[in-house]
Amino acid sequence: MEVEIENFIPLMKPSKGFSELKKTVIDQGICSGCSNCAAFCERIIINEDGIPELEKDCNLEIGAVKCSTEGTCYDCCPMVSYSKQDLEQDTFGSVREDEDLGFYQKLLAVRSKKKEILERAQDGGAVTAILAAALKSGLIGGAIVANRMDNWKTEAQIARTPEELMSASGTKYTRTPTAMKFGKMIREIRNLALVGTGCQIAGARRAMHSILKDVVEKTKESERPLDLTLIGLFCFENFPYPCISKALEREFGVNLEDIVKTDITKGKFIITKKDGEELSVSVKKFNECVPESCNLCIDFTAEFSDLTAGSIGTETGWSTVIVRSEKGMKLVEKALELGYIETKDEVDVSQIKKNVSLKKKKREATAESRNKEGKYVPEYK
Ligand SMILES: Cc1cc2nc3c(=O)[nH]c(=O)nc-3n(C[C@H](O)[C@H](O)[C@H](O)COP(=O)(O)OP(=O)(O)OC[C@H]3O[C@@H](n4cnc5c(N)ncnc54)[C@H](O)[C@@H]3O)c2cc1C
């Protein structure tokens, strides 16, 4: 019997491309500037505020039905709704027992045993020391970190040596597109590491379970899967450079070039000047620079990392480290074996939980007012 065909129905589920990302996230003012959307797309650039823009037409707008395995920019975005539970199961093969800290195996206080690292680091130098040991032992071939340029502008950079890691140590409270660089460098380094805040890490992890899922390194002799490492940082909020640079000069009455270190702790924004003087003001003075994405985020501890480092929870001069995956554990063990770090079990979990709870409250209030205004609120159930 002859069948009359009325329509062709494509069996392929079309990708959601940049226009959907723009409508849902960018135009809604909730882009976190994590830069994952630009990691695998040559057509997206990140502007000075950390926001993605299309440089050339999106593939999907010029006739393609599908972009990569899922939709690349949209599916790597941490500010669209997705299931945290599914991502956690896919990542760790299990789900959390502790609601506040995410899935983890161990909590540690970590300090670098290398004087030259400790002197330059933000806290205990855990991130730099663990990565330096990983580089030395070949566990990683390079790490994407945030380097400080003139006047506290930042740039994502690849560090292939301990010296390059050290020159990028220390916290920069400005959005830095490390995830974008990570996406590009994957083409060169199979065992690459990324340092980033919760949104950067969640986006990169989403990419690992979509576009990167079946990517292999192919040589003449063999095929090997990618071996990527995600190092998270605790993060309450992260500021766009154009706003925070002006606000810092205004509030402290100093030129940015005179600042050698910045820190946010116990509600204070603290700067250290070249001459050693320390000044502090309430962090609330910088509220005008806090992006809406930070107010909506509930991921203080970068829950999808292999390991996360932060300041609170341990005494001054140490870093708190949450070891989540087997890979994270291997990194810590290697750094201990090579004499890069010392560890102890003294972590004040209540301090971390206090910040997680503050962040959740902020999210609830922001979500409530956005819902009233009929604005998009991502859900992570
Ligand atoms: C925006 C931001 C907000 C933070 N807020 C908190 C907080 O509220 N409470 C808390 O306890 N800790 C917070 N941290 C983490 C803390 O400041 C330290 O980074 C952490 O304790 C690790 O210290 P360390 O001495 O082990 O790291 P280091 O050895 O000094 O290494 C730090 C690493 O982080 C990288 N890095 C620095 N800035 C960025 C950035 N913006 N994006 C991506 N990578 C970066 C560096 O390049 C380096 O590789 C925040 C970090 C950031 C970036």
The ligand as a Gaussian input file, in Angstrom:
#p B3LYP/6-31G(d) Opt

LIG

0 1
 C       35.728000      35.241000      43.220000
 C       36.168000      34.449000      44.420000
 C       35.434000      34.529000      45.594000
 C       35.822000      33.771000      46.720000
 N       35.069000      33.847000      47.852000
 C       35.416000      33.108000      48.930000
 C       34.625000      33.157000      50.137000
 O       33.608000      33.866000      50.202000
 N       35.017000      32.387000      51.187000
 C       36.130000      31.587000      51.131000
 O       36.427000      30.908000      52.115000
 N       36.893000      31.517000      50.020000
 C       36.570000      32.264000      48.913000
 N       37.334000      32.195000      47.781000
 C       38.486000      31.269000      47.737000
 C       39.747000      31.831000      48.405000
 O       39.863000      33.219000      48.177000
 C       41.025000      31.131000      47.860000
 O       41.059000      31.191000      46.451000
 C       41.069000      29.677000      48.273000
 O       41.058000      29.590000      49.683000
 C       42.342000      28.983000      47.759000
 O       43.459000      29.538000      48.382000
 P       44.885000      28.900000      48.117000
 O       45.902000      29.651000      48.919000
 O       44.792000      27.423000      48.290000
 O       45.039000      29.209000      46.554000
 P       46.290000      29.696000      45.722000
 O       47.393000      28.697000      45.854000
 O       46.569000      31.122000      46.010000
 O       45.697000      29.560000      44.240000
 C       44.526000      30.196000      43.860000
 C       44.185000      29.714000      42.466000
 O       42.948000      30.256000      42.073000
 C       43.072000      30.863000      40.788000
 N       42.128000      31.985000      40.748000
 C       42.205000      33.136000      41.440000
 N       41.171000      33.938000      41.144000
 C       40.419000      33.265000      40.253000
 C       39.235000      33.582000      39.549000
 N       38.585000      34.733000      39.714000
 N       38.729000      32.672000      38.694000
 C       39.361000      31.486000      38.496000
 N       40.503000      31.137000      39.133000
 C       41.024000      32.020000      39.994000
 C       44.521000      31.304000      40.731000
 O       44.964000      31.519000      39.421000
 C       45.212000      30.138000      41.430000
 O       45.445000      29.087000      40.549000
 C       36.978000      32.941000      46.654000
 C       37.711000      32.884000      45.464000
 C       37.318000      33.618000      44.347000
 C       38.120000      33.518000      43.047000

